[in-house]
């Protein structure tokens, strides 16, 4: 499993009170209408509050009204389910953006046959993404090959969306070559899968 070393200033989760590097936490800000919203990229203006990237911490922060305390009463509306959905969407969008970067930099191999050839030839593959709507037989074959080569393999996104990211028709399987980009995508995929499991 890839772990992120963490850079930049540290912040404290308002729920569990654990202090972590800012890039390992989710930031929340208050929208003009008073609704609390996810700022996953840490770019929105205004005072922020932080939680671990974990549903338990998010739920605890909402139940104990920690967001209101941390943001000094600025947030009037805190909808737990909306925040979980926003976080889910933000993680998915981050993965999509990173895969798009991989396409532009020539670090992506796409298509089930091409990926299987790369896995069999022991090419330096950092991770494999299998579409959610791929046939079970092909998914099992890809996962088996990836497992033999000790390559991380996750199943998410649709064939149509994977194709759109790569500027092609439908793509059922995408592989990313080893390197910093593959490591970054893997971190986001692990966070995404953890969120799905916890929710």
Buried (B, 14 or more C-beta within 10 A) or exposed (E): EBEBEEEEEEBBBBBBEBEBBBBBBBBBBBEEEEBBBBBBEBEBEEEBBBBBBBBEBBBBBBEEEBBBEBBEEBBEEBEBEBBBEBBBEBBBEBBBBBBBBBBEEEBBBBBBEBBBEBBEEEBEBBBBBBBBBBEEEBBEBBBEBBEEBEBBBBBBBBBEBBBBBBEEEBBBBBBBBBEEBBBBBBBBBBBBBBBEEBE
